[in-house]
Amino acid sequence: MAKKSMYSTSVLPVVEYFKTHPLPHQGPPMLYQSLQELDHSRLPDVIEGVSCREDMFCEELLRNARINTNITKEQEHNADVMLALLFMMVGGVDEAHDIVLPYSWPCKTIWSGPPVLYSPALGSATHCHALVHRMEGEHPGELGNSGYDNSSFWFGRVPSQYSLENKFFKACDKIELDHNFLDEARQSCDRVKGKNGWSWNSLIELFSQSHSLPELSTFCNKVHNMEVEMLFNQCNTAVNPL
């Protein structure tokens, strides 16, 4: 997946699992339990090899850090977002939610405790939080809103200068160009995308309609998995720079 940085030996098995077990773009209802309450045994065994942010760091980098004490807050916080995304890759959206919540919401919560204010990982954590609720989809979630509605709220909180946004929408154009749409799905895609191109909200709208047309659902699955991969690689580059 990543070309400019390495994966730790703890991370690599989950990444390989994700390659052969891509996610559906909508999952089951969320449990809304804290990390301490969640039963991780419901998830694939491959996730047992990762449990904390330290597992995200390549071994050589950690050895150097123990000598030079040069691990930054940006690396630490993005390592937590990586951990959240690894749980997401195996279907643990509640774990992902609880891990990124302190970095993306400025108030104490019953699931994750006090916030981490002014985090250098605010953009990636908020993006991951929005993905959690988009996977929640049509199911009711926070404040009684659907996952799609909550996802729109969180995408609206992604910082305006977030570096991954334009790269991701260009990648969506490439998937769209390569995807084999039938007429009705093509029309739906064109209508939702409109003249202004892809946006967070236009993708949410398309995802919410995808259950009606199989080729739309396939397209949304491709987009969703690519997005998870791109976000994970961005965080990994921050955590494990060459």
Stockholm file with secondary structure:
# STOCKHOLM 1.0

chainA/1-242         MAKKSMYSTSVLPVVEYFKTHPLPHQGPPMLYQSLQELDHSRLPDVIEGVSCREDMFCEELLRNARINTNITKEQEHNADVMLALLFMMVGGVDEAHDIVLPYSWPCKTIWSGPPVLYSPALGSATHCHALVHRMEGEHPGELGNSGYDNSSFWFGRVPSQYSLENKFFKACDKIELDHNFLDEARQSCDRVKGKNGWSWNSLIELFSQSHSLPELSTFCNKVHNMEVEMLFNQCNTAVNPL
#=GR chainA/1-242 SS CCSSSCCCTTTHHHHHHHHHSCCCSSCSCCCCCCTTTSCGGGSCGGGGGCCSGGGGSCHHHHHHHHHHCCCCHHHHHHHHHHHHHHHHHTTCHHHHHHHHHHHHCSSCBTTTBSCCTTCTTHHHHHHHHHHHHHHHTTSBCGGGCBHHHHHHHHHTTSCTTCTHHHHHHHHHHHHHHHSCCCHHHHHHHHHHHCTTCCCHHHHHHHHHHGGGCHHHHHHHHHHHHHHHHHHHHHHHHHHSCC
#=GC SS_cons         CCSSSCCCTTTHHHHHHHHHSCCCSSCSCCCCCCTTTSCGGGSCGGGGGCCSGGGGSCHHHHHHHHHHCCCCHHHHHHHHHHHHHHHHHTTCHHHHHHHHHHHHCSSCBTTTBSCCTTCTTHHHHHHHHHHHHHHHTTSBCGGGCBHHHHHHHHHTTSCTTCTHHHHHHHHHHHHHHHSCCCHHHHHHHHHHHCTTCCCHHHHHHHHHHGGGCHHHHHHHHHHHHHHHHHHHHHHHHHHSCC
//
